[in-house]
Amino acid sequence: MAVADMTNSSLQLVLQDGINPESGLPIFKFKSFNNVKTNATADQLYAIATAFAALQERALYNINRKDSSDIREG
C-alpha cells in the first residue's frame, strides 16, 4: 500500500484585474504565498486569504491551495 507524505503547501489568491475588451472574458492576476504549514486547515487558510485580499486593489475571485506530496511504499 502506498503512503503520501505532504511536503510542501502554498496558498494562491486569484484576483480579477478587469475585463478583456476583445473577448469580454475576465483577466486574472495571481498572488502566491509559499511555505504554508502543511497542517493548516481550510478555515485557517480562508481567514488569512480574505485578510490579504482586503489589502489588495483587485477583487478576490478565488482561493487555491496547492500541495505537494512524496509518495512511497508503506
DACOR-V236082 format. One record per pair of residues at least 12 apart in sequence whose ideal C-beta (glycine too) atoms are under 10 Angstrom apart, sorted by sequence separation. I is the first residue (numbers start at 1). J is the second residue. If there is no record, write none. Layout:
i=I j=J
i=I j=J
//
This chain:
i=14 j=26
i=15 j=27
i=16 j=28
i=17 j=29
i=33 j=45
i=36 j=48
i=15 j=28
i=16 j=29
i=17 j=30
i=49 j=62
i=50 j=63
i=14 j=28
i=15 j=29
i=49 j=63
i=14 j=29
i=15 j=30
i=33 j=48
i=48 j=63
i=49 j=64
i=13 j=29
i=14 j=30
i=15 j=31
i=33 j=49
i=49 j=65
i=13 j=30
i=14 j=31
i=46 j=63
i=12 j=30
i=13 j=31
i=31 j=49
i=45 j=63
i=12 j=31
i=13 j=32
i=33 j=52
i=45 j=64
i=46 j=65
i=11 j=31
i=12 j=32
i=13 j=33
i=45 j=65
i=11 j=32
i=12 j=33
i=31 j=52
i=42 j=63
i=10 j=32
i=11 j=33
i=12 j=34
i=31 j=53
i=10 j=33
i=11 j=34
i=42 j=65
i=9 j=33
i=10 j=34
i=11 j=35
i=12 j=36
i=9 j=34
i=10 j=35
i=11 j=36
i=31 j=56
i=40 j=65
i=8 j=34
i=9 j=35
i=10 j=36
i=8 j=35
i=9 j=36
i=29 j=56
i=31 j=58
i=8 j=36
i=9 j=37
i=29 j=57
i=9 j=38
i=11 j=40
i=29 j=58
i=31 j=60
i=36 j=65
i=38 j=67
i=8 j=38
i=9 j=39
i=28 j=58
i=36 j=66
i=38 j=68
i=7 j=38
i=9 j=40
i=27 j=58
i=30 j=61
i=36 j=67
i=38 j=69
i=6 j=38
i=29 j=61
i=30 j=62
i=32 j=64
i=34 j=66
i=5 j=38
i=6 j=39
i=26 j=59
i=28 j=61
i=11 j=45
i=28 j=62
i=30 j=64
i=32 j=66
i=11 j=46
i=13 j=48
i=14 j=49
i=26 j=61
i=9 j=45
i=13 j=49
i=11 j=48
i=12 j=49
i=13 j=50
i=11 j=49
i=15 j=53
i=13 j=52
i=14 j=53
i=13 j=53
i=17 j=57
i=18 j=58
i=11 j=52
i=15 j=56
i=17 j=58
i=18 j=59
i=15 j=57
i=16 j=58
i=17 j=59
i=13 j=56
i=15 j=58
i=16 j=59
i=14 j=58
i=15 j=59
i=16 j=60
i=17 j=61
i=13 j=58
i=15 j=60
i=16 j=61
i=14 j=60
i=15 j=61
i=16 j=62
i=13 j=60
i=14 j=61
i=15 j=62
i=13 j=61
i=14 j=62
i=13 j=62
i=14 j=63
i=12 j=62
i=13 j=63
i=14 j=64
i=12 j=63
i=13 j=64
i=11 j=63
i=12 j=64
i=11 j=64
i=12 j=65
i=10 j=64
i=11 j=65
i=12 j=66
i=10 j=65
i=11 j=66
i=9 j=65
i=10 j=66
i=9 j=66
i=10 j=67
i=8 j=66
i=9 j=67
i=10 j=68
i=8 j=67
i=9 j=68
i=7 j=67
i=8 j=68
i=9 j=69
i=6 j=67
i=7 j=68
i=8 j=69
i=6 j=68
i=7 j=69
i=8 j=70
i=4 j=67
i=5 j=68
i=6 j=69
i=7 j=70
i=4 j=68
i=5 j=69
i=6 j=70
i=4 j=69
i=5 j=70
i=3 j=69
i=4 j=70
i=5 j=71
i=3 j=70
i=4 j=71
i=5 j=72
i=3 j=71
i=4 j=72
i=2 j=71
i=3 j=72
i=5 j=74
i=2 j=72
i=3 j=73
i=4 j=74
i=2 j=73
i=3 j=74
i=1 j=73
i=2 j=74
i=1 j=74
//
